[in-house]
């Protein structure tokens, strides 16, 4: 069993979650696998909040610059905009997912769409995903816990607190 904190996932636990999500035989096939992996990676590796993941539009993801433009993040008056940087593993999975998504020829502007491609996903989809992963791996995950994981990984990697705060959208 992988050791797990109640506030964030260790690197080993996060890797276990990512491997499970990537290799599980999802009913929606490769598309669902990559979508689920990209959702969790956006929160754990870029520090996006659940609402930011759900509102993210295709045009706000720049794979060349390895950035995600977060519009209307948390805060007063509609929230603060920021740029979140994608480490290589996130850029790779986002590239795979967006390629698979483009094959669906969906006209939905949001990045994360239902398996049918007819609409954006909602909060319940992400909550069910986290619950399913917990039941199958024994590792408790939640959207906000993944943000804590991102903050912890940034600190462990020696990223200055000021830069980590900007990445996470903190003042």
C-alpha positions, 0 to 999 in steps of 0.5 A: 500500500502507498502511504498517503497524507490526508492533505496531499498525495505523495509522489508515489501515490500520485504515480499510482493514481496516474498509472491506474487511470491510464491503464484501466479499461474505461467504458469510453476507451482511450478517449475516456482514459486520456480525459480522466488522466488530463483532468487529474493532471491539470489539478495535481501538476498545474494546480488548477481548481475544479471550477477552473478545470471545468471552465477551461476552453481549448483556446486557453491551452497552449502546448507550444508555450506549455501554458494554461491561461486561467480566466476568472480564477477564484476571487472577487469581481469574477476572479483573477486571471493567471497563467499556469505552467505545464510541466512536461508530463502534463503537456504530454498528456494534454497533447494526447488528450487534445489529439484524441478529442479533435478526432471526435469533431466536437464543437464544445468549446470546453476542453473536457467533454463527455465521452459522447462529445456532446457537452462539457463535463460537470462537477459530478463527473470529476467527483465520481472519478475521484471516488472511483479511483479511491475505491479501486486503488485505496488512495483517497483523492479529491480535487482540492487535495490535488491542488495541495499535491501541486503545491507540495511538489513545487516546494519539494522541487525547490520552486520559490514560494512566490512563483508557487503562489502565482502558479496556484493563483494565491495573493 
